[in-house]
Amino acid sequence: MRIALKVAYIGTEFHGYQKQTNVPTIEGELFRAFRELNIMNDPKSARYIGSGRTDSGVHALGQVIAFDTDNPKHAIPRAINSVLPPSIWVWSRSEVPDDFNPRWMATSREYRYFMCGECFNIPLMRKASRLLKGTHDFSNFAALEEGINPIRTVELIDIRLDGRFVTLDIKANSFLWHMVRKTVTALRMVGNEARDMEWLERMLHPEEFEEGLEPAPAYGLFLKNVNYDVTIPWEDDAYSKRMSSERLFEQFIWHGVLAEVFKTLKDSMHPQEKRPI
């Protein structure tokens, strides 16, 4: 039987999604859990495939994987989560056709990026984002891999200010390596007026103009969703979602308090203003 799962993870402590030797990865932890539960011993013979790879430090909500198994009753979220580290969890499951390929059958992917937004011109960033929508050569916005077509179609970019943070949602048919993070860098440069709209438009014509961009930090990025034209009968696991929500709330409180500690320490390091005598 072929099984598809939705996997979420906090990527901070992992060296990316794809399995590597001698370093912790999301895929490596999944394979270990599958072997322990006798769900899958050899990824190749099980025709295992994921919808895509995320870089070191990048997070996910809706990573999709699929594989063949002789023990489908073991391949349920709550059982898998019992042997996974708490920063990785499975929350939905589906029985899919034998030819289901979560990577090549995906019609689009959605990412979200968070950044501090106190110093950005948000209306200008929104105006700039409209230039990036549509079908373009994104060579200047990616770390190109040999033989990969750099043409991509961006369906949506939405930018909004939520308190002290800017939230950027982007959806495309597919993404090049580092494309989201370099797109964020470009829009930030326009938003803080280090570059202008004319520069951004030139960046979309790599045959005439080239400029390297540093990718934005990985910690602000997560894969939201992978979309398919075919109907997949997902069955969410309510117990797994509730347990992961409780763990995430604890982490939310911990990091929120720690953020205030860091802010206080940072503010205390500012030079004291000299008062007139």
Backbone as numpy.savetxt, mean C-alpha at the origin, in Angstrom:
# Nx Ny Nz CAx CAy CAz Cx Cy Cz
-9.00 -27.72 -4.50 -9.85 -26.52 -4.50 -8.97 -25.28 -4.50
-9.42 -24.24 -5.22 -8.67 -22.99 -5.26 -9.33 -21.98 -4.30
-8.50 -21.41 -3.45 -8.95 -20.49 -2.41 -8.30 -19.12 -2.62
-9.09 -18.07 -2.45 -8.57 -16.71 -2.44 -8.76 -16.11 -1.05
-7.79 -15.33 -0.62 -7.85 -14.67 0.69 -7.53 -13.19 0.54
-8.14 -12.39 1.41 -7.75 -10.99 1.55 -6.86 -10.88 2.78
-5.70 -10.25 2.58 -4.70 -10.15 3.64 -4.42 -8.68 3.93
-4.37 -8.35 5.22 -3.98 -7.01 5.67 -2.70 -7.12 6.48
-1.90 -6.07 6.47 -0.67 -6.10 7.27 -0.13 -4.70 7.52
0.62 -4.61 8.60 1.40 -3.41 8.91 2.84 -3.74 8.51
3.34 -3.05 7.51 4.59 -3.46 6.90 5.85 -2.95 7.56
5.73 -2.24 8.67 6.88 -1.56 9.28 8.04 -2.50 9.58
7.77 -3.67 10.11 8.84 -4.56 10.55 9.26 -5.58 9.50
8.73 -5.44 8.28 9.00 -6.42 7.24 9.76 -5.81 6.07
10.54 -6.65 5.40 11.33 -6.23 4.24 10.50 -6.42 2.96
9.31 -5.87 2.96 8.45 -5.95 1.80 7.57 -7.18 1.81
6.78 -7.32 0.75 5.83 -8.43 0.66 6.50 -9.72 0.21
7.29 -9.64 -0.86 7.81 -10.85 -1.50 8.81 -11.59 -0.62
8.72 -12.92 -0.64 9.61 -13.76 0.16 11.07 -13.54 -0.24
11.93 -13.38 0.78 13.36 -13.24 0.58 14.07 -14.13 1.60
15.35 -14.38 1.32 16.13 -15.24 2.21 16.67 -14.45 3.39
16.49 -14.98 4.59 17.10 -14.47 5.82 16.57 -13.13 6.30
15.46 -12.66 5.75 14.84 -11.43 6.27 13.33 -11.67 6.38
12.66 -11.04 7.36 11.21 -11.23 7.50 10.43 -10.53 6.40
9.51 -11.24 5.79 8.62 -10.68 4.76 7.20 -11.16 5.02
6.24 -10.47 4.42 4.85 -10.87 4.56 4.63 -12.26 3.97
5.11 -12.45 2.76 4.93 -13.73 2.09 5.60 -14.87 2.86
6.77 -14.59 3.40 7.46 -15.62 4.18 6.65 -16.06 5.38
6.01 -15.12 6.07 5.17 -15.46 7.21 3.93 -16.22 6.78
3.35 -15.85 5.65 2.18 -16.58 5.15 2.54 -18.02 4.81
3.66 -18.20 4.12 4.08 -19.56 3.74 4.33 -20.42 4.98
4.94 -19.81 6.00 5.19 -20.55 7.24 3.87 -21.00 7.87
2.90 -20.09 7.90 1.60 -20.41 8.48 0.89 -21.50 7.67
0.97 -21.41 6.36 0.31 -22.40 5.51 0.93 -23.79 5.70
2.25 -23.84 5.85 2.90 -25.14 6.08 2.49 -25.71 7.44
2.45 -24.85 8.45 2.11 -25.30 9.80 0.70 -25.88 9.87
-0.21 -25.30 9.08 -1.59 -25.76 9.09 -1.88 -26.80 8.00
-0.83 -27.19 7.28 -0.96 -28.17 6.20 -1.94 -27.71 5.13
-1.92 -26.41 4.88 -2.75 -25.83 3.82 -2.01 -25.88 2.49
-0.71 -25.60 2.54 0.09 -25.53 1.33 1.55 -25.73 1.73
2.22 -26.67 1.09 3.63 -26.92 1.39 4.57 -26.33 0.35
4.16 -26.36 -0.90 4.99 -25.85 -1.99 4.21 -24.81 -2.78
4.56 -23.53 -2.67 3.81 -22.49 -3.38 3.72 -22.72 -4.89
4.79 -23.26 -5.48 4.78 -23.45 -6.93 3.75 -24.49 -7.35
3.75 -25.66 -6.69 2.79 -26.70 -7.06 1.37 -26.31 -6.68
1.22 -25.41 -5.69 -0.11 -24.93 -5.31 -0.59 -23.78 -6.19
0.24 -23.40 -7.16 -0.08 -22.28 -8.06 -0.42 -21.01 -7.27
0.37 -20.80 -6.23 0.19 -19.61 -5.40 0.55 -18.36 -6.19
-0.23 -17.31 -6.03 0.10 -16.02 -6.62 -0.59 -14.92 -5.82
0.10 -13.78 -5.69 -0.47 -12.61 -5.03 -0.82 -11.55 -6.05
-1.67 -10.63 -5.67 -2.11 -9.59 -6.60 -1.01 -8.58 -6.91
0.03 -8.56 -6.09 1.13 -7.63 -6.33 2.08 -7.62 -5.17
3.15 -6.83 -5.31 4.17 -6.73 -4.27 4.14 -5.33 -3.67
4.37 -5.24 -2.39 4.56 -3.94 -1.75 5.99 -3.87 -1.21
6.52 -2.64 -1.18 7.90 -2.43 -0.75 8.05 -2.56 0.75
9.29 -2.58 1.17 9.62 -2.59 2.59 8.96 -1.41 3.29
8.23 -1.69 4.38 7.61 -0.64 5.16 6.22 -0.23 4.70
5.76 -0.72 3.55 4.43 -0.38 3.04 3.39 -1.32 3.64
2.19 -0.82 3.86 1.13 -1.56 4.52 0.05 -1.98 3.51
-0.90 -2.79 3.95 -2.00 -3.21 3.06 -3.25 -3.49 3.85
-4.37 -3.24 3.20 -5.68 -3.62 3.72 -6.27 -4.74 2.87
-6.09 -4.65 1.54 -6.77 -5.58 0.65 -5.87 -6.33 -0.31
-4.71 -6.79 0.17 -3.88 -7.65 -0.67 -4.65 -8.96 -0.94
-4.64 -9.42 -2.17 -5.38 -10.64 -2.53 -4.38 -11.72 -2.96
-4.56 -12.92 -2.42 -3.73 -14.06 -2.80 -4.64 -15.24 -3.16
-4.10 -16.18 -3.94 -4.87 -17.37 -4.30 -3.93 -18.56 -4.41
-4.45 -19.75 -4.11 -3.66 -20.97 -4.16 -4.59 -22.18 -4.19
-4.03 -23.31 -4.61 -4.74 -24.58 -4.57 -4.43 -25.29 -3.25
-5.41 -25.96 -2.70 -5.18 -26.70 -1.46 -6.06 -27.95 -1.39
-5.54 -28.98 -0.76 -6.31 -30.19 -0.51 -7.01 -30.12 0.85
-6.75 -29.05 1.61 -7.34 -28.88 2.94 -8.06 -27.53 3.06
-9.11 -27.35 2.25 -9.78 -26.04 2.26 -10.40 -25.69 3.61
-10.75 -26.71 4.42 -11.36 -26.42 5.72 -10.36 -25.77 6.68
-9.05 -25.98 6.43 -8.04 -25.34 7.27 -7.76 -23.91 6.82
-8.11 -23.60 5.56 -7.78 -22.30 4.99 -8.85 -21.28 5.32
-9.05 -21.04 6.60 -10.02 -20.05 7.05 -9.28 -18.99 7.85
-9.74 -17.74 7.78 -9.00 -16.63 8.39 -8.63 -16.85 9.85
-9.58 -17.25 10.71 -9.26 -17.33 12.13 -8.22 -18.40 12.44
-8.20 -19.49 11.66 -7.18 -20.52 11.86 -5.81 -20.01 11.42
-5.75 -19.35 10.27 -4.48 -18.82 9.76 -3.94 -17.74 10.69
-4.83 -16.88 11.17 -4.39 -15.78 12.05 -3.81 -16.29 13.36
-4.24 -17.48 13.78 -3.75 -18.02 15.06 -2.25 -18.34 15.01
-1.69 -18.48 13.81 -0.26 -18.79 13.70 0.51 -17.70 12.95
-0.13 -16.56 12.72 0.54 -15.42 12.11 0.92 -14.41 13.18
1.96 -13.59 12.94 2.23 -12.49 13.86 1.07 -11.49 13.83
0.86 -10.74 14.91 -0.31 -9.86 14.99 -0.31 -8.73 13.96
0.83 -8.46 13.33 0.88 -7.40 12.32 0.45 -7.87 10.94
0.08 -9.16 10.82 -0.47 -9.70 9.57 -1.75 -10.46 9.92
-2.80 -10.23 9.15 -4.03 -10.97 9.42 -4.84 -11.15 8.13
-5.53 -12.28 8.07 -6.43 -12.61 6.97 -7.85 -12.30 7.44
-8.65 -11.65 6.59 -9.97 -11.25 7.07 -11.12 -11.61 6.14
-10.82 -12.17 4.96 -11.90 -12.59 4.07 -11.42 -13.76 3.21
-12.36 -14.60 2.79 -12.05 -15.84 2.08 -13.07 -16.08 0.98
-12.63 -16.74 -0.10 -13.55 -17.10 -1.15 -13.05 -18.35 -1.87
-13.97 -19.19 -2.29 -13.65 -20.29 -3.18 -13.80 -19.75 -4.61
-12.73 -19.89 -5.39 -12.68 -19.25 -6.71 -12.45 -20.30 -7.79
-12.73 -19.95 -9.07 -12.49 -20.89 -10.17 -11.01 -21.27 -10.27
-10.74 -22.42 -10.88 -9.38 -22.94 -10.98 -8.46 -22.01 -11.75
-9.00 -21.16 -12.62 -8.16 -20.29 -13.42 -8.00 -18.89 -12.83
-8.48 -18.69 -11.58 -8.40 -17.35 -11.00 -6.96 -16.96 -10.72
-6.56 -15.82 -11.28 -5.22 -15.27 -11.09 -5.37 -13.86 -10.52
-5.08 -13.66 -9.24 -5.34 -12.36 -8.60 -4.49 -11.22 -9.13
-3.40 -11.55 -9.81 -2.56 -10.48 -10.36 -3.02 -10.06 -11.75
-3.08 -11.02 -12.66 -3.34 -10.68 -14.06 -4.82 -10.41 -14.33
-5.70 -10.86 -13.47 -7.12 -10.59 -13.66 -7.59 -9.31 -12.99
-6.71 -8.66 -12.25 -7.06 -7.40 -11.59 -7.27 -6.30 -12.64
-8.34 -5.54 -12.50 -8.61 -4.44 -13.43 -8.09 -3.11 -12.92
-7.94 -2.97 -11.61 -7.39 -1.75 -11.04 -6.95 -2.00 -9.61
-6.12 -1.08 -9.13 -5.66 -1.14 -7.74 -5.80 0.25 -7.13
-6.03 0.29 -5.83 -6.22 1.56 -5.12 -5.24 1.65 -3.96
-4.55 2.78 -3.89 -3.63 3.05 -2.80 -4.05 4.31 -2.06
-3.64 4.42 -0.82 -3.83 5.64 -0.03 -2.49 6.03 0.59
-2.25 7.36 0.60 -1.01 7.86 1.22 -1.37 8.98 2.20
-0.74 8.93 3.39 -0.92 9.96 4.41 0.36 10.77 4.54
0.21 12.10 4.64 1.36 12.96 4.89 0.92 14.15 5.74
1.85 14.70 6.50 1.54 15.92 7.24 1.25 17.04 6.25
0.19 17.81 6.52 -0.26 18.76 5.51 -0.29 20.20 5.94
0.46 20.56 6.96 0.37 21.91 7.50 1.03 22.95 6.61
1.90 22.51 5.69 2.65 23.49 4.89 2.37 23.37 3.39
1.26 22.75 3.01 0.97 22.54 1.60 -0.20 23.40 1.13
-0.11 23.81 -0.12 -1.21 24.49 -0.79 -2.12 23.41 -1.38
-3.20 23.06 -0.67 -4.04 21.94 -1.06 -4.76 22.20 -2.38
-5.36 23.39 -2.60 -6.00 23.64 -3.91 -5.01 23.49 -5.07
-3.77 23.91 -4.87 -2.77 23.77 -5.92 -2.43 22.30 -6.16
-2.35 21.52 -5.10 -2.09 20.09 -5.25 -3.23 19.40 -6.00
-4.46 19.79 -5.71 -5.60 19.21 -6.42 -5.56 19.56 -7.90
-5.23 20.81 -8.18 -5.12 21.23 -9.58 -4.02 20.44 -10.29
-2.89 20.25 -9.61 -1.79 19.50 -10.19 -2.17 18.04 -10.43
-2.94 17.46 -9.50 -3.32 16.05 -9.63 -4.15 15.79 -10.87
-4.90 16.81 -11.32 -5.73 16.62 -12.52 -4.87 16.41 -13.76
-3.66 16.95 -13.77 -2.75 16.74 -14.90 -2.33 15.27 -15.01
-2.28 14.57 -13.86 -1.78 13.20 -13.84 -2.85 12.18 -14.19
-4.11 12.59 -14.16 -5.17 11.65 -14.50 -5.15 11.33 -16.00
-5.58 10.13 -16.34 -5.58 9.71 -17.72 -4.41 8.79 -18.03
-4.18 8.55 -19.30 -3.14 7.63 -19.75 -1.88 8.41 -20.12
-0.77 8.07 -19.44 0.49 8.78 -19.65 1.67 7.82 -19.57
2.81 8.31 -20.00 4.09 7.62 -19.79 4.62 8.09 -18.44
4.63 7.20 -17.43 5.02 7.58 -16.08 6.48 7.23 -15.78
7.33 7.24 -16.81 8.75 6.90 -16.61 9.42 7.79 -15.57
9.06 9.08 -15.54 9.66 10.01 -14.58 9.10 9.84 -13.17
8.10 8.99 -13.02 7.46 8.80 -11.72 7.64 7.38 -11.21
8.68 6.70 -11.67 8.85 5.30 -11.30 10.32 4.91 -11.34
10.60 3.79 -10.67 11.89 3.12 -10.82 11.66 2.04 -11.86
12.04 2.32 -13.09 11.68 1.45 -14.21 12.45 0.13 -14.17
11.72 -0.93 -14.43 12.30 -2.26 -14.56 12.40 -2.60 -16.04
13.47 -3.27 -16.42 13.71 -3.58 -17.83 12.55 -4.37 -18.43
12.12 -3.91 -19.60 11.07 -4.62 -20.32 9.66 -4.29 -19.89
9.50 -3.39 -18.92 8.16 -3.03 -18.42 7.65 -1.80 -19.16
6.45 -1.89 -19.67 5.82 -0.76 -20.36 5.47 0.33 -19.34
5.98 1.57 -19.53 5.72 2.62 -18.54 4.38 3.34 -18.70
3.58 2.93 -19.67 2.28 3.56 -19.88 1.27 3.02 -18.87
0.66 3.92 -18.12 -0.36 3.54 -17.15 -1.54 4.51 -17.24
-2.70 4.06 -16.79 -3.89 4.90 -16.80 -4.33 5.16 -15.36
-4.24 6.41 -14.94 -4.69 6.81 -13.60 -6.16 7.22 -13.70
-7.00 6.50 -12.98 -8.43 6.74 -13.04 -8.88 7.81 -12.06
-8.20 7.90 -10.94 -8.67 8.81 -9.88 -7.50 9.25 -9.01
-7.47 10.52 -8.68 -6.61 11.02 -7.60 -7.46 11.97 -6.77
-7.59 11.68 -5.51 -8.38 12.51 -4.61 -7.49 12.97 -3.46
-7.45 14.28 -3.24 -6.61 14.86 -2.18 -7.50 15.66 -1.24
-7.36 15.40 0.05 -8.16 16.15 1.02 -7.36 16.35 2.30
-7.71 17.38 3.02 -7.06 17.71 4.28 -7.92 17.20 5.42
-7.36 16.31 6.25 -8.04 15.79 7.43 -7.24 16.21 8.66
-7.66 17.29 9.30 -6.91 17.79 10.45 -5.54 18.26 10.02
-4.51 17.66 10.61 -3.13 18.05 10.27 -2.54 17.20 9.15
-3.34 16.31 8.57 -2.81 15.38 7.58 -3.50 15.54 6.23
-2.72 15.33 5.18 -3.26 15.25 3.83 -3.43 13.77 3.49
-4.61 13.41 3.00 -4.88 12.06 2.54 -4.96 12.07 1.03
-4.18 11.22 0.38 -4.18 11.12 -1.07 -4.61 9.71 -1.47
-5.72 9.62 -2.20 -6.17 8.34 -2.76 -5.89 8.33 -4.25
-5.35 7.22 -4.73 -5.04 7.10 -6.16 -5.45 5.72 -6.64
-6.05 5.69 -7.83 -6.52 4.45 -8.44 -6.04 4.40 -9.88
-5.48 3.26 -10.29 -4.99 3.11 -11.66 -5.17 1.67 -12.10
-5.05 1.45 -13.41 -5.17 0.07 -13.89 -4.06 -0.80 -13.32
-2.88 -0.25 -13.15 -1.77 -0.90 -12.44 -0.72 0.17 -12.18
0.26 -0.18 -11.34 1.27 0.79 -10.94 2.67 0.26 -11.22
3.55 1.16 -11.62 4.96 0.85 -11.76 5.61 0.85 -10.37
6.81 0.30 -10.29 7.55 0.27 -9.04 7.83 1.70 -8.57
7.45 2.02 -7.35 7.62 3.34 -6.72 6.75 4.43 -7.34
5.82 4.05 -8.22 5.02 5.08 -8.91 4.18 5.90 -7.95
3.53 5.26 -6.97 2.69 6.01 -6.04 3.54 6.96 -5.21
4.63 6.45 -4.66 5.45 7.26 -3.76 6.14 8.41 -4.50
6.52 8.20 -5.76 7.13 9.30 -6.52 6.07 10.30 -6.98
4.86 9.82 -7.24 3.76 10.74 -7.54 3.48 11.63 -6.34
3.50 11.05 -5.14 3.31 11.84 -3.92 4.41 12.89 -3.81
5.66 12.51 -4.07 6.76 13.47 -4.02 6.53 14.63 -4.98
6.11 14.32 -6.20 5.88 15.37 -7.19 4.78 16.32 -6.75
3.69 15.78 -6.24 2.59 16.64 -5.80 2.96 17.45 -4.56
3.77 16.87 -3.69 4.26 17.63 -2.54 5.12 18.80 -3.00
5.96 18.59 -3.99 6.84 19.65 -4.50 6.04 20.79 -5.11
4.94 20.45 -5.77 4.06 21.49 -6.28 3.31 22.15 -5.13
2.88 21.33 -4.16 2.11 21.85 -3.03 2.89 22.79 -2.13
4.22 22.59 -2.04 5.00 23.54 -1.23 5.72 24.55 -2.11
5.33 24.58 -3.40 5.78 25.56 -4.38 7.28 25.48 -4.68
7.86 24.29 -4.47 9.24 24.07 -4.92 9.29 23.86 -6.43
8.18 23.40 -7.02 8.04 23.24 -8.46 6.69 23.80 -8.87
6.53 24.07 -10.20 5.28 24.64 -10.66 4.54 23.67 -11.58
3.39 24.09 -12.06 2.55 23.25 -12.90 3.24 22.94 -14.23
3.95 23.89 -14.75 4.65 23.66 -16.02 5.66 22.53 -15.88
6.38 22.51 -14.75 7.35 21.42 -14.49 6.64 20.08 -14.46
5.49 20.00 -13.79 4.78 18.74 -13.67 4.32 18.26 -15.05
3.86 19.18 -15.87 3.43 18.81 -17.21 4.60 18.29 -18.04
5.76 18.89 -17.87 6.95 18.42 -18.59 7.36 17.02 -18.13
7.13 16.72 -16.85 7.48 15.40 -16.31 6.69 14.29 -16.99
5.55 14.62 -17.57 4.74 13.62 -18.24 5.20 13.36 -19.68
6.30 13.99 -20.07 6.86 13.80 -21.41 8.33 13.40 -21.28
8.59 12.20 -20.80 9.97 11.77 -20.53 10.85 11.69 -21.77
10.23 11.64 -22.95 11.03 11.63 -24.17 11.68 13.00 -24.41
11.15 14.03 -23.75 11.68 15.39 -23.91 12.36 15.91 -22.65
11.96 15.38 -21.47 12.45 15.93 -20.20 12.55 14.81 -19.17
13.68 14.73 -18.51 13.88 13.72 -17.48 14.34 14.37 -16.18
13.79 13.91 -15.07 14.26 14.35 -13.75 13.96 13.24 -12.74
14.94 12.89 -11.96 14.74 11.86 -10.94 13.99 12.41 -9.74
13.17 11.57 -9.16 12.42 11.92 -7.96 12.72 10.90 -6.87
12.86 11.38 -5.64 12.96 10.47 -4.51 11.56 9.99 -4.12
11.38 8.70 -3.91 10.06 8.25 -3.46 9.74 8.77 -2.07
8.49 9.12 -1.84 8.05 9.53 -0.51 8.25 8.37 0.46
8.39 8.64 1.76 8.61 7.57 2.73 7.55 6.47 2.66
8.00 5.23 2.86 7.10 4.08 2.73 6.04 4.04 3.82
6.33 4.60 5.00 5.44 4.40 6.14 4.06 5.02 5.94
3.93 5.96 4.99 2.63 6.61 4.78 1.74 5.93 3.77
2.20 4.83 3.16 1.49 4.22 2.04 0.85 2.89 2.42
-0.38 2.66 1.94 -0.93 1.32 2.05 -1.83 1.01 0.86
-1.84 -0.28 0.51 -2.69 -0.81 -0.56 -4.10 -0.97 -0.02
-5.03 -0.22 -0.56 -6.41 -0.26 -0.08 -7.18 -1.44 -0.65
-7.14 -1.58 -1.97 -8.05 -2.54 -2.58 -7.54 -2.96 -3.96
-7.91 -4.17 -4.36 -7.65 -4.68 -5.71 -9.00 -5.03 -6.30
-9.28 -4.53 -7.50 -10.60 -4.68 -8.11 -10.57 -5.66 -9.28
-11.69 -6.36 -9.45 -11.83 -7.36 -10.51 -13.16 -7.18 -11.22
-13.18 -7.54 -12.51 -14.45 -7.53 -13.26 -15.31 -8.73 -12.89
-14.66 -9.84 -12.57 -15.40 -11.04 -12.20 -15.93 -10.90 -10.77
-17.05 -11.52 -10.51 -17.63 -11.49 -9.17 -16.95 -12.54 -8.29
-16.40 -12.09 -7.19 -15.76 -12.99 -6.23 -16.65 -13.04 -4.98
-17.15 -14.21 -4.62 -18.05 -14.30 -3.46 -17.29 -14.27 -2.13
-16.81 -13.09 -1.77 -16.04 -12.97 -0.54 -16.91 -13.23 0.68
-16.34 -13.94 1.64 -16.99 -14.17 2.93 -16.09 -13.60 4.02
-16.47 -12.44 4.54 -15.69 -11.82 5.60 -15.82 -12.63 6.88
-14.72 -12.71 7.62 -14.71 -13.41 8.89 -14.91 -12.38 10.00
-16.10 -12.35 10.58 -16.45 -11.33 11.57 -15.54 -11.40 12.80
-15.23 -12.62 13.22 -14.37 -12.78 14.40 -12.99 -12.21 14.13
-12.40 -12.54 12.98 -11.06 -12.05 12.64 -11.04 -10.52 12.52
-12.09 -9.97 11.95 -12.15 -8.51 11.82 -12.28 -7.84 13.19
-13.08 -8.43 14.07 -13.24 -7.85 15.40 -11.93 -7.91 16.20
-11.25 -9.05 16.15 -10.00 -9.19 16.89 -8.92 -8.26 16.36
-8.84 -8.14 15.04 -7.82 -7.25 14.47 -8.15 -5.80 14.79
-9.44 -5.46 14.80 -9.84 -4.09 15.16 -9.44 -3.76 16.59
-9.62 -4.71 17.50 -9.25 -4.47 18.90 -7.74 -4.28 19.04
-6.96 -5.10 18.33 -5.50 -4.94 18.38 -5.07 -3.61 17.78
-5.70 -3.23 16.68 -5.35 -1.98 16.03 -5.72 -0.78 16.90
-6.82 -0.89 17.64 -7.20 0.21 18.52 -6.15 0.41 19.62
-5.65 -0.69 20.15 -4.58 -0.59 21.16 -3.35 0.08 20.58
-2.99 -0.29 19.34 -1.84 0.33 18.68 -2.10 1.80 18.36
-3.35 2.11 17.99 -3.73 3.48 17.71 -3.52 4.37 18.94
-3.98 3.90 20.09 -3.81 4.65 21.33 -2.32 4.80 21.66
-1.58 3.70 21.55 -0.15 3.71 21.90 0.60 4.71 21.03
0.39 4.64 19.72 1.11 5.54 18.81 0.62 6.98 18.94
-0.67 7.16 19.25 -1.17 8.51 19.44 -0.52 9.19 20.63
-0.41 8.46 21.73 0.26 9.00 22.93 1.73 9.26 22.63
2.37 8.31 21.95 3.79 8.47 21.64 4.03 9.67 20.73
3.09 9.95 19.81 3.21 11.11 18.94 3.23 12.40 19.76
2.38 12.45 20.80 2.36 13.64 21.65 3.66 13.76 22.46
4.21 12.61 22.87 5.50 12.64 23.57 6.57 13.22 22.64
6.62 12.73 21.40 7.61 13.22 20.44 7.42 14.71 20.18
6.16 15.15 20.07 5.89 16.56 19.82 6.39 17.42 20.98
6.14 16.96 22.20 6.60 17.72 23.36 8.12 17.80 23.39
8.78 16.68 23.13 10.24 16.68 23.10 10.77 17.59 22.00
10.15 17.52 20.82 10.58 18.37 19.71 10.42 19.84 20.06
9.23 20.19 20.57 8.97 21.59 20.91 9.93 22.09 21.99
10.34 21.21 22.89 11.24 21.60 23.97 12.65 21.89 23.47
12.97 21.41 22.29 14.29 21.64 21.72 14.38 22.94 20.94
13.25 23.63 20.75 13.29 24.91 20.05 14.05 25.93 20.91
14.87 26.78 20.28 15.55 27.82 21.07 14.54 28.73 21.76
14.83 29.02 23.01 13.93 29.90 23.75 14.07 31.33 23.23
12.91 31.98 23.05 12.95 33.37 22.60 13.50 34.27 23.71
14.38 35.19 23.31 14.93 36.13 24.28 13.92 37.24 24.55
13.63 37.41 25.82 12.68 38.45 26.19 13.45 39.74 26.51
12.90 40.88 26.07 13.58 42.16 26.38 13.57 42.42 27.89
14.69 42.93 28.36 14.81 43.22 29.78 14.11 44.53 30.10
